[in-house]
Amino acid sequence: MLLKGSNTRLNRRTASDVAGLGAALPQPLARRTSAAHRQHQLAQAGRCARVSVILAAAGTMQQGDVTSVSATGAPRSAVLGVLGGGQLGRMMALAAANLGVRMKCLDPTPDAPAAVAAEHMEGHFRDAAAIEDFVKSKGVDVLTMEIEHINTDALMQAAKDVKVDIEPSPQTIRIIQDKFAQKQHFAAAGVPLPEFRNIKCRGCMEGTGKAFGYPFMLKAKRLAYDGKGNYVVKTEADIDAAVAALGGYENGLYAEKFAPFVKELAVMVVRNRDGGVVSYPIVETIHKNNICHVTEAPAGVPPSVEAKARAVAEKAIACLDGAGIFGVEMFLLGDGAILLNEVAPRPHNSGHYTMDGCVTSQFENHVRAVLGWPLGETRLNAGCAIMLNLLGEADGDEGVRIAHEQMAQAYMIPGAKVHWYGKDGMKVGRKVGHINIVANTREEARAKLAQLDAGGLAALQKTDAAYRVAAAAAGASAGDSGKPLVGIIMGSDSDLATMKAAAQVLEEFGVPLELTVVSAHRTPERMFEYARTAHSRGLKAIIAGAGGAAHLPGMVAAMTPLPVIGVPVKPSGAHLDGLDALLSIVQMPKGVPVATVAIGNAANAGLLAIRIIASADPKMLDKMLAYQTGMTETVLNKAAKLEEVGWAAYKM
């Protein structure tokens, strides 16, 4: 939100000064989903003035500023102010420093972790006078936060005489910091949620027990995080203890129906000033004593579940206001349904893996977003990335010793990277750092996790088993999930005329597939990434079509543990008949097997892939047996007709 005031250095103007500029320039890589578009239309009337003012201000700042890096955003020389200077502020400050952005933070702790890379001013982020003094004395141009538990009234009051851009908007912070109001807001927007209700008295609690059944969750509306402010009410006898533990009815309570989830999922969604969003990969989160303990990216769920989770997350963020990164936590139920748990309007623990596992970290993208810069790529830069939180296992020196033993182990593991938060002292359950593990495959990443925390690996395996049981209970075969089981790749789109026969066969059998162009010669890096991540994405076989030199099947087979079926293709306009491709495919060295079929016979490649899947899928095996029976009956019927009418009268 842009607040008017006397900071003349920014020379900001109102929307009326720049008519026509409100049609914002979309940022690269940002997209608006259909849900986001609908929410955008609903909120447009109240938002357009704010967006226009921000764009106008940004445009003014660009005039004559040699540090401009974006046509509509703040210049690099702008001062970024942050309310809070904890570990999130620290990592944000390091990212800002790499971008050449000056960051300053307001935090009451004398040695705030963020001070390692940001100018630190002592003061509380819930103190109106401190906020006003911070913004004025430090020349803050854009104000954001690393914690949502701030006093929004104090923020508005302190900033009324100061011209500063606040991202995300105070209205968004106000909605999110009251978790009951957050639930109401998202429910009104049609976001799927567990059932919830306001709690004002013991009668409300008893009625909730009858309506929701036991157990149900009792939660504090405000200042609830990392398991604080939650209580599991197992029976009616727990009511009084639960209410007392959360500060009494006067403290503000609400109840939530227990969600029988099989996995907890999360996704970081970054939003630019135009309302466009970019999502990171869906991750699974494991909690220990109600605190985030392990995250794994990508989550071990089918693409259909990933898509559903992403749609829920983006729908939630679309109905909020302001730029920045948002952490969205969700429940995956046994029937495949996705329910929103809660949203954080800032960098989040579930996104720490992005520091080493993605092209652009959540912290860098938050800085980019609030400054109005183009958003960075959010894709994984490895097959799998796991984050392990370093939590205090004991108080004092003993806790420090245990943490450093785990860090020492991590330093010995290739692909593991330690991030230490620089906090003074050690307490049980305190977040003091995290370890990111990056590997080519999920199996490799998990093996490294096992060396550091066997319990974390066991927890991931437990949720995997729970999800498999739930899927089996639903009667789903491997092909029913919608998750691609076979990848069809080819060196050029000109090969599609041949390779589409494989896709047609797979579709007839109900086998989900993915089909794309991957060239061994023109896009070797894309080929490498496709091959090394194929099995972690759930593929069971790869069909690779290639002509001429036909290196694609062999190169892919050298980098994936999956069976690869090569299809010799006769390229359009080629001087040879495809025999060169066939010979190239079958001449693989010992240790790198590639199956092949006749020249141009992609249909057989599809059938072979189905047989590979059927070896471990009874339903698919039945389909193959039925197909073979059908072929037998077809041949016998033709033979009978030939014998009946004779060869001269037989029509093909």
N, C-alpha and C positions, 0 to 999 in steps of 0.2 A: 504493500500500500504506500502511496506517495503522500506524505504529510507536508503541508505548507509551512514556511518559516523564513528565517533570515540568513540561511547559508548561501550567500550570494556567489560563492565560488562555483556553484553548480549552475547558476543562472537558469533554473528550470522555468518552463512556461506552462500555461494551461492548455487543455485540449483545443480550446477555441482559437489559439494562436497558430495551430498547425492543422487546419481542416484538411481532411483526406488522409492524414497519416494514421488514423485509427485502423485502417485495413492493414494489419500487421504483416510484416514479412515473415513467412514461416521459416524456421531454422532447419538446416540439413539434419536428416536422420530422425526428426520428430514426426510423429504421425498422429492423426486424430481418428480413433476408432469410431464405429457407428454409435456406440454407447456414449463415448466422449462427445461426439458431435451433438447428440440429443441433449445431453446435460449442458453443453456449451450454449445451445440455443435458449434453453430455459433461463440460464443465468446471464445471458448476453446484455440484457437491458441494464442490469446493475453493475456489470463489469466493464462495459465498453469505455466509460469515462475514465476509469482507473487505468486501463491499458493504454488509452490514448495519451494520458498525462505522462505515463512512464516512457512511452515511445518518444513523445515530444521532448521530455527531459533528456533522454539518451541522445536524441538527435542534436540537442543543443550542446551537450558535453563533447560531441564529436568535432564541433566546429573549431578548427585550428589546433586540435589536440593530436600531437604526433604519436601518442601512445594508443590511438584507436585500433581496435582489433575486430570490431563488429560494427556493421552499419547502424544497428539499432540498440546496441548495448553500451554499457559503461566502458570507459577507456581503461587500459591496464593500470593506469596511475590512480584510479579510484581507490578509496580506502574502504575496506570491508570490515565492518564491526560485527562481533559475535557476542551474544549474551550467553555466558558460560565458557569455562576454560578447562573442562575435564578432558578425558581421553578422546572424545569425539572432536572437541575443539583442537586438540593437539594434532590429530591426523588431518583435520581440515586445514590447519595452519601449514603443515608440511606440504600439502597439495597446493595450497595457494602460493607458497614460496616458490615452488617449482614453476608456477605460471607467472611469476614475477609480480604477484599481487600482494600489497601490504595489508596484513590482517591485524586487527587489534581486538582484544577480548576483555570483557568485564566479568570478573569472578571474585568471590569473597575469599578464596583460598590464597594465602601468601605465596605459595610456590605452586601455582596452577600448572598442570601438565602442558597446557597450550603455550605457556611462556617460552618453551623451547624454540618456537618459530614465530610467535606473535608478540606484539607489544601488549603487556598485561597491565590492566588497571584494576586495583582492588576496589571492590564494591559489589553489592548484591544485585542480581538480575531481577529481583522482585521489589527493588527500592526505586520509586519514581525519581527521586532526586539524583540518585546514583546513575540511572539510565540517562537522564537529561544531561548531566555533567559529562558523562562518557561520550555521548554523541557530539556535544558542542566542543569539548576540549580536545577531542581526538580527531575532529574533522571527518566524522564518519559519513560516507556517501550512501552506502547500502548496508542495511542492518538485517542480520539473520540470527539464528539461534542454534545451539547444540542441545538444548533441553526445552521441552514444551511447558515445564512447570514454572512459568513466569507469570507475573501479574500483568495481564493484558490491559487492565484499566490504568495501571501505573505507566505502562508503555505508551498508551495513547495520550495520557496526561503529560508525560515527560516530553513527548515528541511534538506537542501541539504548536510549539514555537520554534521548532527545528525542522528544516526541510531535509527529509531523509526518506529513502525508499526502503520499506520493510518487506522482506520476503521470507517465508510465505506471509500472507496477510494476517494481521491480528485477529480478524474474524475467524480464519481457519484455525489458528492456535486456540482461540476461545472454544471452538467446537470440539477440538480433539482433546484438550486437557481435561474436560469433563467427559468421562467415558460413557456416562448415561446419555448425555446430549449427543455424543458421537454416534451412539447406537440409533438414537431417534433420527438423526440427520441421514444416516445411511439407509435406514429402513424406509424413510420417505422417498429416497432416490431409487428404491427397488433393489438394493444390494442384498443378497441372501445372507441372513444372520441366524444364529441360534435365538430361540425365543428368550425374551427378557422382560422384566417388569420392575417398576419402582418399588422400593421398600421403605415404609414409613413407621411401621409398628410391628409388634409380635404377631398380630392378626394377619398382616401382610405375609409374614414368614410362613405361618401355618397354612395360609391359602396357597402360597407358592409350592409348598411341599405336596399338597394335594393335586395341584394343577400340573406341576412339572415332574413329580415323583422324586425319589431320592436315589442317588445324591444329586444335588444341584449346587451351583457356584454362587456364593455371596461375594460381592465386590464393592470396594470403595469407589465412589465416583471420581475422586481427585487424588493426585499424588500417589498413584498406584503404578509400580513398575518393578521388573525383575522379581516377580512373585509377591512383592509387598502389596498389601491391600486386597488379597484374595483369600478365601476360606472355603473349603469343601464341606458342605453341610450333608453329612451322611445319613442322619436320622433326625427326627423331631427333637431328640434329646440334645442335639448339637446346637440348637438355635441360639440359646442365650450366650454360650461360649463364643460362637461365631460373631455375633453382634458386638460383644464386648471386645473381641480381638481387633475389630475394625473401627473401634472408637465410638460405638453407639449409633443409634438411629439418627441423632442430630448431626452426625458427621457426614451424612449423605451416602446412602447405600442403594444398590440395586441387585437383583438376582438374575441369573442366566441359566437356562436349561442346559444340563450337561450334554456336551456333544460327543458321541461315541466315535471319536476319530481313530483312524488307523495310522495316519501320518499327519504331522504338522508341517505345513508348507509356508514359504515366504517368498516375496519378490520385492526388489527395489524398483520403484517407478520414479523416473525423473521427469519433471514437467517444466517446460519453458514458459516464458511470459505470454506467449500466444495461446497457451492452453494445450499445445501439442505434447504428447508423452512418448517416452522411450522406456521400454522395460528391459531389465536384466533377466538372466535365466531364472527359472523357478528353482528354488532350493528346498531341501528338507532341513528342518531344524530339530535338534535333540536338546531337551532341557534336563538339567540336573538341579534338584532342589528349587525348581521353578525359575532357574536362571539359564539362559542360552549357554549350552555347553559345546555342541558340535553343529556345524552346518555342512551340507554336502551339495555341490553344484556340478552337473544338473541333478535335480531330484530323480530318484529311481521310479518314475511313473511314466505311463504312456503319453505320447504327444497329445492325445485327446484330453487327458487330465491337465497337462500343462496349459493347453489352450483355454480350457475352462477356468483355471486358476488365474491366468493372465487377464481374461475378460472380466472376472470379478474385481481384480485389483485395479484395473484401469477404469472401470466404471466408478469405483469408490473415489479414486483420485480426480476423476473428471468433475465430480460435484463439489470439489473444494476450490479455493481461490488462492492464487499466488504461485510463485515459481520455487523450485528447489527439489530436493530428493525426498521421497516418502518411503518408509518401510511398511509393507503390508503383510500382516500375518494371517494365515488361514488354516482351517481344519479340512482335511480330506476324510470323508466318511466312508464306511465300508461299501456303500452302494454307489460310490463315485461322486457323490454330491460335494460341492465346495461351499463352505460357510466362512464369511469374514470373521476374524477374531478381533483385531484392532489395527489401527494405523498410527504411525509415528511421523510427524512432519519434519523430519531431519534424517541425517545418516543413522544407520541402525546396525546393531550387532550382527544381524543376519546378512549384512552386506559387506562385512570386513574382508571376506574372501576376495572381493573385487580388487583389492590392493595389489594382489599378485596374480589373480586368476582371470582378470578381464583386461581388455584393451585400455579402458578408462575406469579408474576407481570411482566408487560412489562419492568420495570426498571431492575429487576433481570435478565431477559432473555437478555436484551441488554448487560449487563455486561458479562454474560456468553458467549454470541456470540462473542463480540470483543476480549475476552481473549482466544477464541478457546476452550471453555469448552462445555460439552454436554448441550443441551438445555433442559429447564424444561417443565413440562406438561402445556398445555395452556387451558385445559377444565375449564368450570365453576365449582365452588364448591357449587353452590346453584341453585335454579330454575330460579332466575332472579336477575340481579344486575343493579341498576340505579345510574348514577353519576349526581349530581347537582353542577354546578359551582357556587362558591361564587364570584360574580362580584361586583365591587364598584357601589353602588346605588347613592352615593353623594360624594362630595369632603370632605376631612378633617375629623374631629371628628364625624360629623353626619354620614358619610359613615362607619366609624369604628363601631359606635353604631348599625347601621342597620345590619351590618354583624354579630356582636356578638349576636344580638337578634335571628337571624336565627340559629347561632351555638347553642345557648341555647336551642332552640326548638329541634334541632337534638339530643342533649345529652339526651333528654327525650324519644326518640323513639328507641325501641329495633331494632337492625340490622342496625342502622345508625352510621356512623363513620366519624368524622371530620378530614380533613387534612388542616392545616394552613401553609401558605408558608413563614411566617416571614418577609414579605416585610415592609419597612418603608413607612409610609404615605398611603393615600387613594385617589384614583381618580375615577371618573365615568368610568365604563367599565373595570377597571383594575382587572385582575385575582389575587385574594388574597388567594384563597383556594378552596377546593371542599368537598362535602359530598357524601360518597358512601352509598348506601342503598342495603342491601342484604336480600333476602326473599326466601321462598320456592316456591312462585308462582308469576306470573306477577301481578295478581290482588292485592296480599298483598303488593308487592313492590310499586305499583302505589298508593295504599291507603296511604302509608307512605310518598310518594312524595307529595301527596295532602296536607298533614299537613305542609309541608315546602314551597311548591311553587305550588299553584293551577294553575298558568299559564303554568307551565311546563307540568303538567298532561293534561291540555286542549289541548296543542300543540300536544302531543302524540295521543290523541283521535282524533284530527282533521286529522292527517295523516292516522290513521287507517281508518277513514271514507272515505277519498279520495282514499285510496287503494281499499276499498270494492266497491266503485262506479266504479272505473276503471276496476276492475275484472268483475263486473256485465255488464258493457258496452261491454266487450269482450265476453259476453254470456257464461261465465264459471260457471259450477255447482261446488259444493264443491269437487267433485271427479276429476274435470278437472285440478286442480292446480298441481297435482302430489304430494301434501303434504299427508303423511300417515294419514288416518282418523281412522284406527283401528290397535291396537297393538295386536299381537298374541304372547303370552309368554308361556313357558313350563319349567318344572323343569329339564328336561334332553333331549338331542337330541334323545334319544330312543323314546320320545313321538311324534316325527315328523311324524311317520307312521300314527298316529291318527289325529294330528293337521293339517296336510297339506290339509285335506278336507275343513277346514274353509278357508284357503288361496285360494283354487281353486274356491270356491263359490264367495268370494270377488272379485277375478280377473274377473270372468265371468260378474259381475255387474259393473266392472270398478271402484272399490273402492280401492284407494291406501292403502297399508298396510305395516307394518313392522313386522318382525318375528324374535324372538331371544330366547335365553335360559336365564332364570332368576330363580335361585333356592332360595326358601325361607329358606332352611337349609344350603346350601353350600356357597351362595353368598348373605347373608342378606343385606349388605350395597348396593349392586347393585340393589336389589329388592326395597329398600327404595328410592333410587335415581330415579329409573324408575317410581315408582308409584307417587311420589310427583311432578315430572316434566311432566307427561304424558299430562295433559290438557293444560299446557302452551306451549307444542310443537305442539298442534293442534289436538291431538287425540280426538275422540268422544266416543269411547268405547274400552274396553279391553277384549280380550278372553284369559282366563288363563286355561291351561290344567295341570292337576296334578293327580297323582295316589297315592295309599297308604294313608299316613297321609293327603295328599291333602291340605296343609296349604296355598299354593300359592294364590288361588283366594280370600280367606278371608283376608289374610294379605294385599294384594294389595288393596282390597276394603276398608280396614280400613284407607288407606293413600291417596286415590284419590277421588275426587268428581265425577268421571266418572262412568257410569254403567259398572259393571264387570260381565262377563258371564263365569261361571265355567264349564269346560268339564271334567267329571270323566274319567280317563284313566286307563286301565288295564295294569300295567307295565309288560314289558317282563320278563317272568320267575317268576311272582308273584304267590303266593299260593291262593290268593283270586281272585274274578272275577270282581273287580272294584266296587262292592257294598260298600266296605269300603270308597272308594274315594267319591262316591255319597253321602253317609251319612255324611261324614265330611264336604262336601261343603254346604249342605243344613242346617247344624246345626249351623248357624251363629247367634250371639246374636242380640237382638233388636238394631236397629240403624246402623247396618252394613249389608246392603242387598247384596246378591249375587244371580244372576239368574243362572239357571243350565239347562242342557239338559240331554237326556238319555246317559247312559254309552257309551263312544266312538263316540257319534254323533256330531262331530265337525262341520259337514256341517250345522246342525240346528243352531249352535252357530253363524256361519257366516251369516245365513239368519236373525237371530235375531238382530245382529249388523247392518245389512243393514236396517232393519225396524226402528231401533233407528235413524239412519242418515236420513232416508226418512221422518221422522216426521217434519223435518225442511228444506228439500231439495225437491222441486217439481219434478225436473228431476229424482231423485232417486226414488221418490214415483211412478212415471210413470213406471219406470223399474220394480218395485215390483208388480205393478198391472198387467203388461204384463206377468211377471213370473207366477203369480197366475192364470191368464187366460190360460196360456200355460199348467199348471198342470191340470186345469179343462178339457181342451180339450183332454189331454192325457188320463185321466181317462175315459171320455165319449167314446173316440175312442176304448179303450180296452173293455169297457162294450158292445159296439155295436158289436165288433168282436166276443166276447164270446157268445153273444146271437145268432149271425149269424151262427157260426160253431158248437156251443155246447161245453160243458165242456170236453168231451172225446177227441175231435179233437183239442182243443185249445192248442197252444204251447206258453210257457212263453217266 
